[in-house]
Amino acid sequence: MLMTHEVFNQPAPLVDYNLFDTNRPLRDALKFNAPSLAPAELSALGARLGSAEMQTHARLANTHTPALHSHDRFGHRVDQVEFHPGYHELMKLSVSAGLHGTPWAGHSDSPHVLRAAGFMLFTELEPSTLCPISMTYAATPALRGNAAIHADWAPKLGSRAYDPALKLFSEKTGVTMGMGMTEKQGGSDVRANTTQALADGNDHWGQRFRLTGHKWFFSAPMCDAFLVLAQAPAGLSCFFLPRVLPDGTLNAIRIQRLKDKLGNKANASSEVEFESATAWLVGDEGRGIPQILEMGTMTRLDCALGTSGLMRQALSIALNHCAQRQAFGKPLINQPLMRNVLADLALESEAATALSIRLARAFDHATDSHEQAMARLLTPVAKFWICKRGSHFAQETMECLGGNGYVEEGGEGIMARIYREMPLNSIWEGAGNIMALDLLRALRKADAAAALAHELAPAKGAHTALDRLAAALPTRVEEMATEIEARRLAQDVALAVQAALLYQTAPAAVFSAFCDSRLAGNWGQAFGTLGAGTDFDALVHRAMPQ
């Protein structure tokens, strides 16, 4: 009987490997977009992220989810969320890597690209904890709208010390920030917000207000401060809302409950009410929407980066499994149909990486007119297309593992976590329709068509299908009388830019297979339907994680 319990043909888990050194598509994208960027910092981070220790912290942080304590044992209102120690270890690592503020610290020639690569790598380990990291990244420059607050808070926001204590910011070694926009009656339609702001005098931080209202999605409620929208006398405005007030007392931010979400389990998302909470105006009264849009651009970049990182990790797990698992007399990876699936997934992952890092480059050259135009165009494009592809991608990689991919236990249980996480980036910070409409508005600006043509020009003549698509895009924009085809346009712009980037960053086999399948129609409606002439060996070998 004991002999029946022999364990064989079960792959060794993908652990204790360097996420950066083994990611050829990411390294090539960095060489193209930031050629002077030294890889040492990313290599060190990649080794840490691939360790068994950090994988354990990620598993425990998602297994032992945040718990709300509205009152202490004496009945005092405290509104605190308790996290597993693994969560704090993850936060400590992400903050020490500067993922929350590298671009604002001035330590690199390509700070947004450097941070983007680190953000992608960290997402492979655990994406939930990156919610407060992403919001801190986006909110910090917005504080310049209130010079006094920015002067006091910016040094702590840029600190690489993680300090989770709930106390006055001046007593902390580092701080994080969140954002609160969404209300019950309106998600993307923030103009429908009903939270009211009443003037309450002036002090060192400028115009002070009292906020009364609610927020339906208020993620990472244990951040040290938040940027929120509320209706002031002059209209919808942006406000700085600290958890702890300058006199050391808790602000009147009442956490009603934590959201029970499909995924993103390690991160606490909440519903809150403001009971005459104290806040300070940031920017001009009545100009809240433009400020939120500026922050949203950065968090939308992170949605594309995050999904690209999740794709890479799911692909790595599938490749690791298929290289070891035997089926019908040989490794799965050598079975022709599975090889087609893996090669197709590798194409999708590399194209997502190329587009995401290219978008990050635009943020590093904000004064360049072409890069300004590309930031406007590629932010909604990348957020729409990459995030839309994520859920389908996760399902296919899970299928590569069979039943092992559908369980929560062990190293391959990461796949189930990835699958639950994938829809979030498509929903958060503006769903698909919002992105398609943003693209349409951007393309109708005078310089947009020329900027897109310039971006695609290096690949002109490299593939007839790409040439045909690139030539048709300007006419399609001009003739689009309504928004009914805006999603299709976003898809096609994404594919054209991805193809042009792969021509410049990837081997010829990758570019050719991408254009033949995604642009020339030699492809089905599911992964694993590449044409027989594809160089499958080149695609699979390039994507292997070790």
HELIX and SHEET records of a PDB file:
HELIX    1   1 LEU A    2  HIS A    5  5                                   4    
HELIX    2   2 ARG A   24  ASN A   33  1                                  10    
HELIX    3   3 ALA A   40  LEU A   49  1                                  10    
HELIX    4   4 ALA A   52  THR A   63  1                                  12    
HELIX    5   5 PRO A   85  SER A   96  1                                  12    
HELIX    6   6 THR A  102  ALA A  105  1                                   4    
HELIX    7   7 PRO A  111  LEU A  125  1                                  15    
HELIX    8   8 LEU A  130  ALA A  142  1                                  13    
HELIX    9   9 LEU A  143  GLY A  145  5                                   3    
HELIX   10  10 ALA A  147  LEU A  157  1                                  11    
HELIX   11  11 PHE A  169  GLU A  171  5                                   3    
HELIX   12  12 VAL A  190  ALA A  192  5                                   3    
HELIX   13  13 GLY A  288  GLN A  324  1                                  37    
HELIX   14  14 LEU A  332  ASN A  334  5                                   3    
HELIX   15  15 PRO A  336  ASP A  364  1                                  29    
HELIX   16  16 SER A  369  LEU A  401  1                                  33    
HELIX   17  17 GLY A  402  TYR A  406  5                                   5    
HELIX   18  18 GLY A  411  GLY A  413  5                                   3    
HELIX   19  19 ILE A  414  ILE A  427  1                                  14    
HELIX   20  20 GLY A  432  LEU A  443  1                                  12    
HELIX   21  21 ALA A  448  LEU A  456  1                                   9    
HELIX   22  22 ALA A  457  ALA A  459  5                                   3    
HELIX   23  23 THR A  464  GLU A  479  1                                  16    
HELIX   24  24 ALA A  486  THR A  505  1                                  20    
HELIX   25  25 ALA A  508  PHE A  514  1                                   7    
HELIX   26  26 CYS A  515  LEU A  519  3                                   5    
HELIX   27  27 PHE A  536  ALA A  543  1                                   8    
SHEET    1   A 2 ALA A  67  HIS A  71  0                                        
SHEET    2   A 2 ARG A  77  GLU A  82 -1                                        
SHEET    1   B 6 MET A 177  GLY A 180  0                                        
SHEET    2   B 6 ALA A 225  ALA A 232  1                                        
SHEET    3   B 6 GLY A 235  PRO A 242 -1                                        
SHEET    4   B 6 SER A 269  VAL A 282 -1                                        
SHEET    5   B 6 GLY A 206  SER A 219 -1                                        
SHEET    6   B 6 GLN A 196  ASP A 203 -1                                        
SHEET    1   C 5 MET A 177  GLY A 180  0                                        
SHEET    2   C 5 ALA A 225  ALA A 232  1                                        
SHEET    3   C 5 GLY A 235  PRO A 242 -1                                        
SHEET    4   C 5 SER A 269  VAL A 282 -1                                        
SHEET    5   C 5 ILE A 253  LEU A 258 -1                                        
SHEET    1   D 2 GLN A 326  ALA A 327  0                                        
SHEET    2   D 2 LYS A 330  PRO A 331 -1                                        
END                                                                             
